Amino acid sequence: MTKRNRPKNSQLDSNNSYVLDASAIYNGVLTHNISGVKYIPQCVLEEVRGMMRGEALIEEALLYEELQTIVPDDVILLEIKKQAKVTGDIHELSDCDLAVLAVAKSLRLKEIDVIILSDDYDIQNLATHIGLVCKGIHWKGITSIHEYFWVCPGCGNKSKTQTDSCIECGTKMKRKTHKKKIRKKKA
């Protein structure tokens, strides 16, 4: 493996399974020579359809059985949506992002070591909250996890759920965040 094709992270090896989102495809993860089983929900195929490079890479990976499409379990998808509401990420995550997380969670429940490969901060944030491992492709990944809440700049009223205007005074609510640093595990 040449230096150019070597995975940036030593955790990327054949003992792991990977769930990819569209950002991983866009950023060329399928050209990184990462061994191990790679999964994508069907919606990721739809997201990269029409993007010549991504579509060609996926077709080749499917042809050589390096990539498997999987449908997320509805019960697990519902659980992921509930967790996204708790953290406030629900407003930033697409249905396909939630499917990526649900696929990873279902594989984890089957005791498969899985790493989500994504440069999407909101996917990384929720993955970290629910105990899933997530790595960036082009970017190093998140250094803190966020929980979002909304504050009224007029009266100071706070809400865990997104609302357009304050129920107390009618002022437009602003999104704020609680940040918590991620402690890196020592090797």
Buried (B, 14 or more C-beta within 10 A) or exposed (E): EEEEEEBEBEEBEEEBBBBBBBBBBBBEBBEBEBBBBBBBBEBBBEBBEEBEEBBEBBEEBBEEEBBEBBEBBEEBBEBBBEBBBBBBBBEBBBEBBBBBBBBBBBBBEEEEBBBBBBBBBBBBBBBBBBEBBBBBBEBEBBEEBBBBBBBBEBEEBEEEEBEEEBEEEEBEBEEEBEEEEEEEEEE
